[in-house]
């Protein structure tokens, strides 16, 4: 492993609280985004902490259209056991199945409605 990877990994580990155990959420203790996701810099680029650790766990970079979905619904969680990789549709279906979206659809679902 290169020193850049080791430096990023060391910084990652320093910002994750794993004291609750292997099966629990591992909250990010560093900088959070507005929506509560962990964020840190790697090689001068902002990275979401949960996405970064999944890429390290899998051993390859995810495509831009691939999502890292949380089974725990805790945006600050960085435990790779709590994630699955999917696309936008998988992410939306997971959201609806867990009741995190009131209508189950994004955008205007009422295409025949009139605004008065």
C-alpha positions as CSV (number, residue, x, y, z in Angstrom):
1,X,0.0,0.0,0.0
2,X,1.2,3.5,-0.8
3,X,1.7,6.1,1.8
4,X,-1.2,8.2,0.6
5,X,-3.6,5.3,1.2
6,X,-2.1,4.6,4.7
7,X,-2.4,8.3,5.5
8,X,-6.1,8.4,4.4
9,X,-6.8,5.1,6.2
10,X,-5.2,6.4,9.4
11,X,-7.2,9.6,9.2
12,X,-10.4,7.6,8.5
13,X,-9.9,5.3,11.6
14,X,-9.2,8.3,13.8
15,X,-12.6,9.7,12.9
16,X,-14.7,6.5,13.5
17,X,-16.1,5.4,16.8
18,X,-16.1,1.6,16.8
19,X,-16.5,1.1,20.6
20,X,-20.1,-0.2,20.4
21,X,-18.8,-3.4,18.6
22,X,-18.7,-5.0,15.2
23,X,-22.5,-5.2,14.6
24,X,-23.3,-1.7,15.8
25,X,-23.2,1.6,13.9
26,X,-19.8,3.2,13.8
27,X,-20.5,6.9,13.8
28,X,-18.2,9.3,12.0
29,X,-16.8,11.8,14.5
30,X,-15.2,14.2,12.0
31,X,-16.8,16.7,9.7
32,X,-20.4,16.0,8.7
33,X,-22.4,17.2,5.6
34,X,-25.7,19.0,6.0
35,X,-27.4,15.7,5.7
36,X,-25.3,14.1,8.4
37,X,-22.9,12.0,6.2
38,X,-19.2,11.8,7.2
39,X,-16.9,13.7,4.9
40,X,-13.1,14.0,4.7
41,X,-10.4,14.8,2.1
42,X,-8.4,12.3,0.2
43,X,-5.8,13.5,-2.3
44,X,-7.3,17.0,-2.2
45,X,-10.9,15.7,-3.0
46,X,-13.9,15.6,-0.6
47,X,-15.1,12.1,-0.1
48,X,-18.1,10.7,1.8
49,X,-16.6,8.5,4.5
50,X,-19.1,5.6,4.1
51,X,-18.5,5.4,0.3
52,X,-14.7,5.6,0.8
53,X,-14.6,2.7,3.3
54,X,-16.9,0.6,1.0
55,X,-14.5,1.2,-1.9
56,X,-11.6,0.2,0.3
57,X,-13.4,-2.9,1.5
58,X,-14.4,-4.0,-2.1
59,X,-11.0,-3.1,-3.5
60,X,-12.3,-0.9,-6.4
61,X,-13.8,2.5,-7.0
62,X,-17.5,2.6,-7.5
63,X,-19.1,4.1,-10.6
64,X,-20.7,7.5,-10.2
65,X,-24.2,6.0,-10.6
66,X,-23.6,3.4,-7.8
67,X,-25.0,4.3,-4.4
68,X,-23.8,3.1,-1.0
69,X,-27.1,2.4,0.8
70,X,-27.3,2.2,4.6
71,X,-29.3,-0.7,6.1
72,X,-29.2,1.1,9.4
73,X,-30.5,4.4,8.1
74,X,-27.8,6.3,10.1
75,X,-26.1,8.7,7.7
76,X,-23.0,9.0,9.9
77,X,-22.5,5.2,10.2
78,X,-19.2,3.9,8.6
79,X,-19.6,0.2,9.4
80,X,-19.2,-1.7,6.1
81,X,-21.5,-4.4,7.5
82,X,-24.4,-1.9,7.4
83,X,-24.1,-1.1,3.6
84,X,-25.1,-2.5,0.3
85,X,-24.2,-1.1,-3.2
86,X,-27.1,-0.3,-5.5
87,X,-28.4,2.1,-8.0
88,X,-30.8,5.1,-7.7
89,X,-33.8,2.8,-8.0
90,X,-32.5,0.5,-5.2
91,X,-31.9,3.5,-3.0
92,X,-35.4,4.9,-3.6
93,X,-37.1,1.5,-3.1
94,X,-35.1,1.1,0.2
95,X,-36.3,4.6,1.2
96,X,-39.9,3.8,0.5
97,X,-39.8,0.4,2.1
98,X,-38.6,1.9,5.3
99,X,-41.2,4.7,5.3
100,X,-38.6,7.5,4.8
101,X,-40.5,9.0,1.9
102,X,-44.1,10.0,2.4
103,X,-45.5,9.4,-1.1
104,X,-43.1,6.8,-2.4
105,X,-42.2,8.9,-5.5
106,X,-39.9,11.8,-6.4
107,X,-41.1,14.6,-8.5
108,X,-44.6,15.3,-9.5
109,X,-46.6,12.1,-9.3
110,X,-49.8,13.8,-10.3
111,X,-49.3,14.6,-13.9
112,X,-53.0,15.3,-14.6
113,X,-53.5,17.7,-11.7
114,X,-54.2,21.3,-12.1
115,X,-52.7,24.1,-10.0
116,X,-55.2,26.8,-9.3
